[in-house]
Amino acid sequence: SEGRCTLRQCREFCSLPMQHLFCGLTVDFRLKIYIDECRTIPEACRGDMVCVNQNGGYLCIPRTNPVYRSPYLNPYSNIYPPPPASNYPTATRPLICRFGYQMDENNQCVDIDECAAESHQCNPTQICINTEGGYTCSCTEGYWLLEGQCLDIDECRYGYCQQLCANVPGSYSCTCNPGFTLNDDGRSCQDVNECTSQNPCVQNCVNTYGSFLCRCDPGYELEADGISCSDMDECSFSEFLCQHQCVNEPGAYYCSCPPGYILLDDNRSCQDINECETRNNTCTTQQTCFNIQGGYKCLDPVKCEDPYIQINDNRCMCPAENPGCRDQPFTILYRDMDVVSGRSVPSDIFQMQATTRYPGAYYIFQIKSGNEGREFYMRQTGPISATLVMTRPVKGPRVIQLDLEMITVNTVINFRGSSVIRLRIYVSQYSF
């Protein structure tokens, strides 16, 4: 309608902010109000670009562009010339900040923290990171971004741990096998020396990589638990460990000998003590000490029985002129010997031979008495000699008396006579 309106009425009728205003007035002029972004937006164009204000916006053009005249020249100034000076008041242009900024109390454009204001559009699995004029969406350590989602990184696939790895959401955990401890770097493992830290072994501990071994002292053996040691009974290994008796003791053993023997330097063999030489015997001056294996015998002097007469200490003779000697051996010779128990057989143990050989005579050797068990026999080894052979093992202690007879036959003078060796054999108790 025709008439006049004041500037206040025009403001009430038209909306001024954020858009250009056109208020058609039926006065003698038309009023247009512009927002110059080139002035209100700091650094609207950067580099070699120049800001050129436009209706409802602005352009950034190179400085060399012929369109460019002045940073603040309106290219549409010829179309819409500014109104002539008048007495009406000039409208104040409000300051507007670019996107991502807001005006503070000092009329300065400051960055909007979208993360703190929770106005961001990040996925719940992401974290918001504020930037100048905006924000970015990222993932926490241990996650990676895949198709807008933060997915856990399986660090165990990349060998971060030296031994055992356990993946957990957003991280991982390294552990070590038994016998190892985790180093301060949280990844590598170090061997634990169990022998110094706890020493579980009863006797000796040997550290190994990742474990340990228990060893026992000589004379002990490791038990099934791999830790304890028990005494080794060496005597049960072999009956030949000692010649006589094996005595086990903790961690060792020793050999002992029976009375009448001493242990040799090899610590296993026994040797007879000759008590007759050491005078460690109980024989009287009238007796003769005879040493046997493991002991001795005190032999009384030989006493010849009638009709025999004594020739010397160990010989008796029956005189030919004595009628009682007709069927008796001409001489009886007393001899003593000793053998060990269980001696291997057959074994030659005694030799007998004639002291004189007469022309036309020959000799027969035999065991006259004492061989009821048939442990011996006489083997003639020559015209005037024979050997006593043990044919069966004899166990002691035992005393065997054999009468070994040598028969002399002379066909020339028609003579037959005999002599006897009365042999006492002392069989020892032991086989040594």
C-alpha positions in Angstrom: 0.0 0.0 0.0 1.1 3.5 -0.5 2.5 5.4 2.4 5.7 5.7 4.4 7.3 3.3 7.0 9.9 3.9 9.4 13.1 1.8 9.7 11.7 0.2 12.9 8.5 -0.8 11.1 10.6 -2.3 8.4 12.6 -4.4 10.8 9.5 -5.7 12.4 8.1 -6.6 9.0 11.3 -8.3 7.6 13.7 -10.8 9.0 17.2 -9.5 9.0 19.7 -12.3 10.3 21.3 -15.0 8.2 19.7 -13.9 4.9 19.6 -10.9 2.7 16.6 -8.7 3.3 14.4 -7.0 0.7 11.8 -4.7 2.0 9.7 -3.1 -0.7 8.7 0.3 0.4 6.4 2.7 -1.5 8.7 5.5 -0.9 10.9 7.3 -3.3 13.7 4.6 -2.9 14.3 0.9 -2.4 16.4 -0.3 0.7 18.6 -3.5 0.5 20.8 -4.7 3.4 23.8 -7.0 2.6 25.9 -9.3 4.8 29.6 -9.0 3.8 31.1 -12.4 4.6 34.5 -11.1 3.4 34.5 -8.8 6.4 32.8 -10.9 9.0 34.5 -14.3 8.4 38.2 -14.3 9.4 40.3 -15.7 6.6 37.3 -16.6 4.4 39.8 -17.2 1.6 43.4 -18.3 2.0 46.6 -18.3 -0.1 46.4 -16.4 -3.4 42.6 -16.4 -3.3 40.6 -13.2 -2.8 37.2 -13.0 -1.1 34.5 -11.4 -3.3 31.2 -10.7 -1.6 28.1 -11.9 -3.3 24.4 -11.7 -2.7 23.7 -14.3 -0.1 27.3 -15.5 0.0 30.9 -14.9 -1.2 33.4 -16.2 -3.8 37.1 -17.0 -3.5 38.8 -16.1 -6.8 42.5 -15.7 -7.8 44.0 -12.4 -7.5 44.9 -12.4 -11.2 41.3 -12.9 -12.2 40.1 -9.8 -14.2 36.9 -9.8 -12.3 38.9 -9.0 -9.2 39.1 -5.3 -8.4 39.2 -4.9 -4.7 38.9 -7.3 -1.8 35.7 -5.5 -0.7 34.3 -4.5 -4.0 30.8 -5.7 -4.7 30.6 -7.0 -8.3 26.9 -6.1 -8.4 27.4 -2.5 -7.3 26.5 -1.3 -10.8 23.2 -3.2 -10.7 22.2 -2.2 -7.3 23.9 1.2 -6.6 24.0 2.2 -3.0 21.3 4.5 -1.9 22.1 8.1 -1.6 22.9 9.6 1.6 19.9 10.3 3.7 19.0 11.2 7.2 17.8 7.6 7.9 19.9 5.6 10.4 22.2 2.8 9.0 21.6 -0.9 10.0 24.4 -2.6 12.0 25.6 -5.8 10.4 25.9 -8.7 12.9 29.1 -10.8 13.1 28.7 -14.5 12.1 31.3 -17.3 12.8 32.0 -20.0 10.3 31.0 -23.6 10.8 32.5 -25.2 13.9 33.0 -21.9 15.7 30.8 -19.9 18.0 30.9 -16.3 19.4 32.1 -15.9 22.9 31.4 -13.0 25.4 34.2 -11.0 23.7 32.6 -11.3 20.3 35.4 -13.6 19.3 34.9 -16.8 17.2 36.1 -19.7 19.3 36.1 -23.5 18.5 33.1 -25.6 19.5 34.2 -28.7 21.4 31.7 -31.2 19.9 33.2 -34.0 22.0 32.5 -32.3 25.3 29.1 -31.1 24.1 28.3 -34.6 22.9 27.1 -33.2 19.6 29.4 -35.4 17.6 28.3 -38.3 15.4 30.9 -40.9 16.4 30.0 -44.6 16.7 29.7 -45.9 20.3 32.8 -48.0 19.7 34.8 -45.0 18.7 36.2 -42.1 20.7 35.7 -38.4 19.7 38.8 -36.2 19.3 38.1 -32.5 19.0 39.9 -30.5 16.3 39.9 -26.8 15.2 36.5 -26.2 13.7 35.4 -29.9 13.9 36.2 -33.3 15.3 37.4 -36.7 14.3 36.3 -40.2 15.3 39.1 -42.6 16.2 39.7 -46.0 18.0 41.4 -46.6 21.3 44.8 -48.3 21.5 44.4 -52.0 20.7 41.6 -51.5 18.2 41.5 -50.6 14.6 38.8 -48.9 12.4 37.1 -51.2 9.9 34.0 -50.1 8.1 33.1 -47.6 10.8 33.5 -50.0 13.6 36.4 -50.4 16.1 37.5 -54.0 16.1 39.9 -55.6 18.6 43.5 -56.2 17.3 44.7 -59.8 18.1 48.2 -59.0 19.1 49.0 -62.6 19.7 49.0 -63.2 16.0 52.0 -61.0 15.6 54.2 -62.7 18.1 54.3 -60.0 20.7 55.0 -62.6 23.4 58.0 -64.8 23.7 56.1 -67.8 25.0 52.4 -67.7 26.0 50.0 -65.0 24.8 46.4 -64.3 25.8 44.4 -61.8 23.8 42.0 -59.5 25.7 39.7 -56.8 24.4 42.0 -53.9 23.4 45.2 -55.4 24.7 47.0 -58.7 25.4 48.8 -60.5 28.2 52.0 -62.4 28.1 52.8 -65.3 30.4 55.6 -67.9 30.6 55.8 -71.6 30.8 56.5 -73.3 34.1 60.2 -72.8 35.0 60.3 -69.3 33.6 59.4 -65.8 34.9 58.2 -62.8 33.0 60.8 -60.0 32.5 60.1 -56.4 33.2 59.4 -55.7 29.5 56.2 -57.8 30.0 57.0 -59.9 26.9 60.1 -62.0 27.2 60.7 -64.8 29.7 63.7 -65.7 31.7 64.7 -69.1 33.1 64.1 -69.6 36.8 67.0 -71.2 38.7 65.1 -73.5 40.9 68.2 -74.7 42.6 69.0 -71.3 44.1 65.4 -70.1 44.6 63.8 -73.1 46.3 66.1 -76.2 45.7 63.4 -78.9 45.9 66.0 -81.7 45.7 66.9 -83.7 48.7 70.6 -83.9 47.8 71.9 -82.3 44.6 70.1 -80.0 42.2 71.1 -79.3 38.6 69.4 -76.4 36.9 68.2 -76.8 33.3 66.5 -74.4 30.8 63.0 -74.1 32.1 63.3 -76.9 34.7 65.7 -78.7 37.0 67.1 -82.2 37.7 67.8 -83.9 41.0 70.9 -86.0 41.4 71.9 -88.2 44.2 75.2 -88.8 45.9 77.2 -92.0 45.1 75.5 -94.9 46.8 72.0 -93.4 46.5 69.4 -93.7 43.8 66.6 -91.3 42.7 63.1 -92.3 43.7 60.1 -92.2 41.5 59.1 -88.7 42.6 62.3 -87.4 41.0 63.3 -85.5 44.1 64.1 -87.9 47.0 67.1 -90.1 47.2 67.2 -93.6 48.8 70.1 -95.7 49.8 71.2 -98.1 47.1 71.7 -101.6 48.3 74.8 -102.5 46.4 75.0 -105.9 48.0 71.8 -106.9 46.3 73.3 -106.3 42.8 75.7 -109.3 42.8 76.8 -112.0 45.0 80.3 -111.6 43.6 80.7 -108.1 44.9 82.5 -109.4 48.0 84.4 -112.7 48.4 82.8 -113.4 51.7 80.1 -111.0 53.0 78.8 -107.7 51.7 77.6 -105.2 54.3 75.4 -102.4 53.1 75.5 -99.0 54.8 73.9 -95.6 53.9 75.4 -94.5 50.6 78.1 -97.2 50.6 79.0 -100.8 51.4 82.0 -102.7 52.6 83.3 -106.3 52.5 84.0 -108.3 55.6 85.9 -111.5 56.1 85.3 -114.3 58.6 87.5 -115.0 61.6 90.9 -116.3 60.5 91.0 -114.1 57.4 92.1 -110.5 56.6 90.7 -108.2 53.9 93.1 -107.6 51.0 93.9 -104.2 49.4 91.2 -104.7 46.8 88.7 -104.4 49.6 86.8 -107.5 48.5 89.1 -110.5 48.7 89.9 -112.4 51.9 93.2 -114.0 52.7 93.9 -116.6 55.3 95.9 -115.6 58.4 98.7 -118.0 59.2 98.3 -118.2 62.9 101.2 -120.7 63.1 103.6 -118.1 61.7 102.2 -115.2 63.7 102.3 -117.3 66.8 98.7 -116.3 67.3 97.7 -119.8 68.4 97.0 -121.8 71.5 99.2 -124.8 70.7 101.5 -126.2 73.4 105.1 -126.8 73.0 104.5 -130.5 72.6 102.0 -129.9 69.8 102.6 -129.0 66.2 100.7 -126.0 64.8 99.2 -126.8 61.5 97.6 -123.9 59.6 94.5 -124.5 57.6 92.3 -122.0 55.7 90.6 -119.8 58.2 92.2 -121.3 61.3 94.8 -123.8 62.6 95.0 -127.2 64.2 97.2 -128.2 67.1 98.5 -131.7 66.2 99.5 -134.1 68.9 102.7 -136.2 68.5 102.1 -139.4 66.6 101.7 -142.4 68.8 102.3 -145.8 67.1 99.9 -148.6 68.1 101.1 -152.1 68.8 102.6 -154.0 67.0 104.0 -150.8 65.4 107.1 -149.0 66.7 107.9 -145.4 66.0 110.6 -144.6 63.6 110.3 -140.8 63.7 107.8 -138.1 64.4 105.3 -139.2 61.8 106.3 -142.8 60.8 105.5 -146.1 62.4 106.9 -149.5 61.3 105.8 -153.0 62.0 108.9 -155.3 62.3 108.9 -158.3 60.0 110.0 -160.6 62.7 106.9 -159.8 64.7 104.3 -162.4 63.8 101.6 -159.8 64.3 102.9 -157.8 61.4 102.4 -160.5 58.8 99.1 -159.1 57.4 99.8 -155.5 58.3 101.3 -152.7 56.2 105.1 -152.5 56.7 105.0 -148.8 57.4 102.4 -146.2 58.2 103.3 -142.6 57.3 101.1 -139.8 58.8 100.4 -136.7 56.6 98.1 -133.7 56.9 96.8 -131.4 54.3 93.9 -128.8 53.8 91.6 -128.0 51.0 88.9 -125.3 50.6 85.3 -126.1 50.7 83.6 -126.7 47.3 86.9 -127.0 45.4 86.3 -127.5 41.7 86.6 -131.1 40.5 88.2 -133.1 39.2 91.3 -131.9 41.0 94.6 -133.5 41.8 95.3 -132.9 45.5 98.1 -135.4 46.5 100.9 -137.4 45.0 102.3 -140.7 46.2 105.3 -142.7 44.9 107.8 -145.4 45.9 111.1 -144.2 47.3 113.0 -147.3 46.1 112.6 -149.5 43.0 113.6 -153.1 43.2 114.4 -155.2 40.2 111.5 -157.3 39.1 109.0 -155.4 41.3 105.9 -153.5 40.4 103.6 -151.3 42.4 99.8 -151.0 42.9 98.2 -147.9 44.4 94.7 -147.8 45.9 92.6 -146.2 48.6 92.4 -148.7 51.4 89.9 -146.9 53.7 88.1 -143.7 54.3 86.5 -143.3 50.8 83.0 -144.4 51.7 81.5 -141.4 49.9 83.6 -142.1 46.8 84.8 -138.5 46.6 88.4 -139.7 45.6 90.2 -142.2 43.5 93.8 -143.1 42.8 95.2 -142.5 39.3 98.5 -144.2 38.6 100.7 -141.7 36.8 103.8 -143.9 36.4 105.4 -147.2 37.3 106.2 -146.0 40.8 103.8 -143.1 41.4 100.1 -142.2 41.6 97.9 -139.2 42.2 95.0 -138.7 44.5 92.1 -137.1 42.6 89.1 -135.4 44.1 86.1 -136.4 42.0 83.3 -134.7 43.9 83.0 -131.3 45.6 83.5 -131.6 49.4 81.8 -129.1 51.7 83.4 -128.1 55.0 84.1 -127.8 57.7 85.1 -131.4 57.7 88.0 -133.8 58.4 88.6 -136.7 56.1 91.1 -139.5 56.8 92.2 -141.7 53.9 94.6 -144.6 54.0 96.5 -144.6 50.7 98.1 -148.0 50.1 101.1 -148.8 47.9 101.4 -152.6 47.3 104.8 -153.9 46.2 104.8 -157.1 44.2 108.0 -158.9 43.3 107.5 -162.1 41.3 111.2 -162.9 41.3 111.4 -163.5 44.9 107.7 -164.1 45.4 107.2 -161.1 47.7 104.2 -159.0 48.4 104.1 -156.1 50.9 102.5 -152.8 51.4 103.0 -149.3 52.9 100.3 -146.8 53.9 100.1 -143.1 54.0 97.4 -142.1 56.5 96.3 -138.7 55.1 94.1 -136.3 57.1 92.4 -133.8 54.9 91.0 -130.7 56.6 88.2 -129.1 54.5 87.7 -125.4 55.4 84.3 -123.8 56.0 84.7 -121.4 53.1 85.6 -121.6 49.5 88.7 -119.4 50.0 
